[in-house]
Amino acid sequence: MKAFNRMMLVVLLVFALIFAGTNFALLSAEDAVGRQYRVDAARAAEDIRAGGADGLDMENYPSLVAVVPVDAGSPETLEGGSSDYLIREIDGSLYRFDYRADADTADRTLTTVNIALGITAAAVLAVLLYIRARIIRPFYLLRDMPYELSRGNLTVPIKEGRHRFFGRFIWGMDMLRDNLEQHRQNELSLQRDRKKLILALSHDIRIPLSAIRLYSKALSKGLYGSPEKQNEIVGKIDEKAGEIEEYVSRIVTASREDFLSLEVKEGEFYLADVVNAISEYYSDKLKLTGTALSIGEYRNCLIKGDRDRAVEVLQNIMENAIKYGDGKRIAISFSSEENCRLVTIANSGCALPRSELPHIFDSFWRGSNASQTGGSGLGLYICRNLMNKMGGEVFAETEGDEMRVTAVFAIA
């Protein structure tokens, strides 16, 4: 946007220079004409003083039409022909100097105006062509991209170009396409693995289940007469039931763990970069809802982890504060502890019972205060996983009607 704003400023300056140059040229032309007939009249007056009006040669005065002696009370003093005139007193007598503006003045003026308009039109055309080439055309090339993404066509990359304004946007769209394609491949791979696991466990479950059936039929038919043998069979049934329970636990564990592919890039970033990103996004958003947002003072420092993932963590916490708070205020505060920097997001209007706090970071878990609010129960679960992968942690606490969620980042 800064480059486009500079271009607009340059265009405005060019137009201002064109208008200033046109006005200067027109004023200069008028001054030139005015000086010419005044100069000729002054020369003619000097010649009249020297030799009288009869000896004047009008060819020596290009801008003068006639020089006529007049009386003070004569109508000719105030009336002339189609020409403009000047009245001058020379040696006690009045003379009328009829003059006509240079015939080329109108042509010069018209030419000057046409040139100025031509330059203006050329400048406007150049700007329009520039906008067409640098803005309209790249956007036109991207017109089908959202539709193709919605259809799942993720294999065709976007052609990159040296677009000054759309270069980063095109790069971001291509990154989005790559990420969607990667997520789809991961999902397909995960589904295949799950199906294999379920098939394998289903096969393994059949074995103890068949044994339990055989033992139960034998017991029902009285095949085992002695109590000792019956107790032995009951023990075996319990053993096989334990095996089935273990398989079921494995299915539950497989369904809960690693269902999200959360990649974290190892690196370092400044705390101010993350805080500025959160402030820039939520300041305007919370103004629209009437929620007061306050950001405390902090000392900038270098943090270990992934900058984008850190922003994602704080965004998830902020979204929870907006969803489940009363909309009055949200405060972001900072503190230090050993080699860590703590970022706490607090919101007013907490309705979550203290007994439910240990569960808010579990996957698909939703508190009793979320019955009227949509959601999947994954936001804080994702936060915990991301913070663990970045060598940090996240915890929550309540105090009165205030809910506080704190992200602990390791200092580099």
C-alpha positions in Angstrom: 0.0 0.0 0.0 2.9 2.4 0.7 4.1 2.0 -2.9 0.6 2.6 -4.3 0.3 5.7 -2.0 3.6 7.0 -3.3 2.4 6.5 -6.9 -0.8 8.4 -6.2 1.3 11.3 -4.7 3.5 11.4 -7.8 0.5 11.5 -10.1 -1.0 14.4 -8.0 2.3 16.2 -8.2 2.5 15.7 -12.0 -1.0 17.1 -12.4 -0.2 20.1 -10.1 2.9 20.8 -12.2 0.9 20.6 -15.4 -1.7 23.1 -14.2 1.0 25.4 -12.8 2.9 25.3 -16.1 -0.3 26.0 -18.1 -1.2 28.9 -16.0 2.3 30.3 -16.1 2.4 30.0 -19.9 -1.0 31.8 -20.3 0.0 34.6 -17.9 3.3 35.0 -19.7 1.6 35.2 -23.1 -0.7 37.9 -21.7 2.1 39.9 -20.2 4.1 39.6 -23.5 1.2 41.0 -25.5 0.6 43.8 -22.9 4.2 44.8 -22.9 4.4 44.9 -26.7 1.6 47.4 -27.3 2.7 49.6 -24.4 6.3 49.6 -25.7 5.0 50.5 -29.2 2.8 53.3 -27.8 5.7 54.7 -25.8 8.0 54.7 -28.9 5.3 56.3 -31.0 4.8 59.0 -28.4 8.6 59.8 -28.4 8.6 60.0 -32.2 5.6 62.4 -32.1 7.4 64.6 -29.6 10.4 64.6 -31.9 8.8 65.1 -35.3 5.0 65.3 -35.0 2.3 62.8 -35.8 2.3 63.3 -39.5 5.7 61.7 -40.0 4.9 58.4 -38.2 5.5 55.2 -40.0 3.0 52.7 -38.6 5.1 49.7 -39.9 7.5 50.5 -37.1 4.8 49.8 -34.5 3.4 46.2 -35.2 0.8 46.3 -32.4 -0.6 49.7 -33.2 -3.4 50.2 -35.7 -3.6 54.0 -35.8 -2.5 57.1 -33.9 -5.2 59.9 -34.0 -5.1 63.3 -32.4 -8.3 64.1 -30.5 -9.9 66.9 -28.5 -10.7 66.5 -24.9 -14.4 67.0 -25.4 -14.6 65.1 -28.6 -16.6 61.8 -28.7 -13.7 60.2 -30.5 -11.8 60.4 -27.3 -14.0 57.8 -25.8 -15.3 56.0 -28.9 -13.1 53.9 -31.2 -13.6 51.3 -33.8 -13.2 47.6 -33.2 -9.7 48.2 -31.8 -8.7 48.8 -28.2 -7.0 52.1 -27.5 -4.9 54.2 -25.2 -5.1 57.9 -24.6 -1.8 59.8 -24.1 -1.1 63.5 -23.6 1.9 64.6 -25.7 3.1 68.3 -25.5 -0.4 69.5 -24.3 -2.3 67.5 -27.0 -4.3 64.3 -26.7 -3.6 61.3 -28.9 -5.5 58.1 -29.2 -3.4 55.0 -29.9 -5.5 52.2 -31.3 -4.0 48.8 -30.9 -4.9 45.2 -31.7 -3.6 42.2 -29.8 -1.2 39.9 -31.6 -3.3 37.6 -33.8 -1.0 34.7 -32.8 -1.9 35.1 -29.1 -5.1 33.1 -29.4 -3.4 30.4 -31.4 -0.6 30.2 -28.8 -3.0 30.0 -26.0 -5.0 27.3 -27.7 -1.8 25.4 -28.4 -0.7 25.7 -24.8 -4.0 24.5 -23.5 -4.0 21.6 -25.9 -0.5 20.6 -25.0 -1.4 20.7 -21.3 -4.5 18.6 -21.9 -2.5 16.2 -24.0 0.1 15.7 -21.3 -2.7 15.3 -18.7 -4.4 12.7 -20.9 -1.2 10.8 -21.4 -0.4 10.8 -17.7 -3.9 9.5 -16.9 -3.6 6.8 -19.6 -0.2 5.8 -18.2 -1.6 5.5 -14.7 -4.5 3.5 -16.0 -2.2 1.2 -17.9 0.0 0.8 -14.9 -3.0 -0.1 -12.7 -4.2 -2.5 -15.3 -0.8 -4.3 -15.6 0.2 -4.3 -12.0 -3.1 -4.6 -10.1 -6.1 -5.6 -12.4 -4.3 -8.3 -14.4 -2.7 -10.1 -11.5 -6.1 -10.1 -9.7 -7.8 -11.3 -12.9 -5.3 -14.2 -13.1 -6.3 -15.2 -9.5 -10.1 -15.0 -10.1 -10.5 -18.8 -10.3 -8.2 -19.7 -7.4 -10.8 -19.6 -4.6 -13.2 -21.7 -6.7 -10.5 -24.3 -7.5 -9.5 -24.5 -3.8 -13.1 -25.0 -2.9 -13.3 -27.9 -5.4 -10.2 -29.5 -3.9 -8.0 -28.9 -6.9 -4.8 -28.3 -5.0 -2.2 -29.8 -7.3 -1.7 -26.9 -9.8 0.7 -24.3 -8.4 0.1 -20.6 -8.9 2.4 -18.9 -11.4 4.7 -16.5 -9.6 5.6 -13.2 -11.1 7.3 -9.9 -10.2 4.1 -8.2 -9.0 4.9 -5.3 -6.9 1.6 -5.1 -5.1 0.4 -8.8 -5.4 3.7 -10.6 -5.0 3.2 -11.4 -1.3 -0.5 -12.1 -1.8 0.3 -14.6 -4.6 3.0 -16.2 -2.5 0.6 -16.5 0.4 -2.1 -18.0 -1.8 0.4 -20.6 -3.1 1.5 -21.3 0.5 -2.2 -21.8 1.4 -2.6 -24.2 -1.5 0.5 -26.2 -0.4 -0.7 -26.3 3.2 -4.1 -27.5 2.2 -2.6 -30.1 0.0 -0.3 -31.3 2.8 -3.2 -31.4 5.2 -5.2 -33.4 2.8 -2.4 -35.9 2.3 -1.9 -36.1 6.1 -5.6 -36.7 6.6 -5.6 -39.4 4.0 -2.6 -41.1 5.5 -4.1 -40.8 9.0 -7.4 -42.3 7.7 -5.5 -45.2 6.1 -3.5 -45.8 9.3 -6.7 -45.7 11.4 -8.5 -48.2 9.2 -5.5 -50.5 9.3 -5.4 -50.2 13.1 -9.1 -50.8 13.4 -9.0 -53.8 11.1 -6.0 -55.2 13.0 -7.6 -54.7 16.4 -10.9 -56.0 15.2 -9.1 -59.2 14.2 -7.3 -59.4 17.5 -10.5 -58.9 19.4 -12.2 -61.8 17.7 -9.8 -64.3 19.2 -10.6 -63.6 22.9 -14.2 -63.0 22.0 -14.5 -66.4 20.4 -12.9 -68.0 23.5 -15.3 -66.2 25.8 -18.2 -67.5 23.7 -16.9 -71.1 23.9 -16.4 -70.9 27.6 -19.8 -69.4 28.2 -21.5 -72.1 26.1 -19.6 -74.8 27.9 -20.7 -73.4 31.2 -24.3 -73.1 30.1 -24.4 -76.7 29.0 -22.7 -77.9 32.3 -19.7 -79.4 30.6 -17.6 -78.6 33.6 -19.0 -80.4 36.6 -16.5 -79.7 39.3 -16.5 -76.3 41.0 -12.7 -76.1 40.6 -13.0 -76.4 36.8 -15.8 -73.9 36.7 -13.7 -71.4 38.6 -10.8 -72.0 36.2 -13.0 -71.2 33.2 -14.4 -68.1 34.9 -10.8 -66.9 35.4 -10.1 -67.5 31.7 -13.2 -65.6 30.7 -12.0 -62.7 32.9 -8.6 -62.9 31.4 -10.0 -62.7 27.8 -12.3 -59.9 28.8 -9.1 -58.0 30.0 -7.5 -58.5 26.6 -10.6 -57.1 24.9 -10.5 -54.1 27.3 -6.9 -53.5 26.4 -7.7 -53.5 22.7 -10.5 -51.0 23.3 -8.1 -48.8 25.3 -5.8 -48.9 22.3 -8.6 -47.8 20.0 -9.6 -44.9 22.3 -5.9 -43.8 22.7 -5.4 -43.9 18.9 -8.5 -41.8 18.4 -7.4 -39.1 20.8 -3.7 -38.8 20.1 -2.0 -37.1 17.1 -5.2 -36.5 15.2 -3.9 -33.0 14.5 -0.7 -32.4 12.6 0.9 -29.5 14.5 4.3 -28.7 13.0 6.5 -26.2 14.8 9.6 -24.6 13.3 12.5 -24.2 15.7 13.7 -20.6 15.8 13.7 -17.3 17.6 11.5 -14.2 17.5 10.9 -11.0 19.4 8.1 -10.8 21.9 7.1 -7.4 20.4 6.4 -9.0 17.0 3.8 -11.3 18.5 2.2 -8.6 20.7 2.0 -6.1 17.8 0.3 -8.8 15.6 -2.3 -9.4 18.3 -2.8 -5.7 19.0 -3.2 -4.9 15.4 -5.8 -7.6 14.8 -7.9 -7.3 17.9 -7.9 -3.5 18.6 -10.3 -2.7 15.8 -12.3 -5.9 16.3 -13.0 -5.3 19.9 -13.8 -1.6 19.3 -16.8 -2.8 17.2 -18.1 -4.9 20.1 -17.4 -2.3 22.7 -14.9 -4.5 24.6 -12.1 -2.6 26.4 -8.7 -4.0 25.5 -5.7 -3.1 27.6 -2.1 -4.2 26.9 0.3 -3.8 29.8 3.9 -2.6 29.6 6.6 -5.2 28.8 10.3 -5.5 28.1 11.0 -6.8 24.6 13.1 -9.9 24.5 14.1 -12.8 22.2 11.8 -15.9 22.6 12.5 -19.5 21.5 10.0 -21.1 19.2 7.9 -20.4 16.1 6.6 -16.9 15.7 3.5 -17.8 13.7 2.6 -20.6 16.1 3.0 -18.2 19.1 0.6 -15.8 17.4 -1.8 -18.8 16.9 -1.6 -19.7 20.6 -2.5 -16.1 21.7 -5.2 -15.8 19.1 -6.9 -19.0 20.4 -6.7 -17.7 23.9 -8.1 -14.3 22.8 -11.0 -16.0 20.9 -11.9 -17.9 24.0 -11.8 -14.7 26.0 -14.2 -13.1 23.5 -16.5 -16.1 23.3 -16.9 -16.9 27.0 -16.4 -13.5 28.6 -19.0 -10.9 29.3 -17.6 -8.5 26.6 -16.7 -5.8 29.0 -12.9 -6.0 29.2 -9.9 -8.1 28.1 -6.4 -7.4 29.5 -3.0 -8.7 28.4 -0.3 -8.6 31.0 3.3 -9.7 31.1 5.6 -11.1 33.8 8.9 -12.9 34.1 9.8 -16.1 35.9 13.3 -17.6 35.8 14.2 -17.9 32.1 10.6 -17.5 30.9 8.3 -14.7 29.8 4.7 -15.1 30.8 1.9 -13.6 28.8 -1.5 -13.6 30.6 -4.8 -12.9 28.9 -7.6 -12.2 31.3 -11.3 -11.6 30.6 -14.2 -10.5 32.8 -17.4 -12.5 33.2 -16.0 -16.0 33.9 -18.8 -18.5 34.4 -16.6 -21.7 34.4 -16.6 -23.7 37.7 -13.2 -24.1 39.3 -13.7 -27.9 39.3 -13.6 -27.9 35.4 -10.3 -26.1 35.1 -8.2 -29.3 34.8 -10.2 -30.4 31.8 -10.2 -27.3 29.6 -7.0 -28.3 27.8 -8.4 -31.8 26.8 -9.4 -32.4 23.2 -13.1 -32.0 22.3 -13.9 -31.0 25.9 -16.3 -28.2 26.4 -17.2 -26.5 29.7 -20.6 -26.1 31.2 -20.5 -22.4 30.2 -20.3 -23.3 26.5 -23.8 -24.7 26.0 -24.9 -21.5 24.2 -21.7 -20.9 22.3 -20.5 -22.8 19.2 -17.1 -24.5 19.1 -15.2 -27.8 18.8 -13.4 -27.9 22.1 -10.0 -27.9 20.4 -8.7 -24.3 20.8 -6.9 -24.7 24.2 -5.9 -28.3 23.3 -4.1 -26.9 20.3 -2.5 -24.2 22.5 -1.2 -26.8 24.9 0.3 -29.0 22.2 1.9 -26.0 20.4 3.4 -24.6 23.7 4.8 -28.0 24.6 6.5 -28.4 21.2 8.0 -24.9 21.7 9.4 -25.8 25.1 6.8 -23.8 27.0 3.5 -24.5 28.7 0.0 -23.0 29.2 -2.2 -23.0 32.3 -5.5 -21.4 33.4 -6.8 -20.0 36.7 -9.9 -18.1 37.9 -10.2 -15.4 40.5 -13.6 -14.0 41.2 -15.3 -13.4 37.9 -12.1 -13.2 36.0 -10.6 -16.0 33.8 -6.9 -16.0 33.2 -5.0 -18.1 30.7 -1.2 -17.8 30.8 1.2 -18.8 28.0 4.8 -19.5 29.3 7.5 -18.8 26.6 11.1 -19.8 27.0 13.6 -16.9 26.6 16.3 -17.4 24.0 
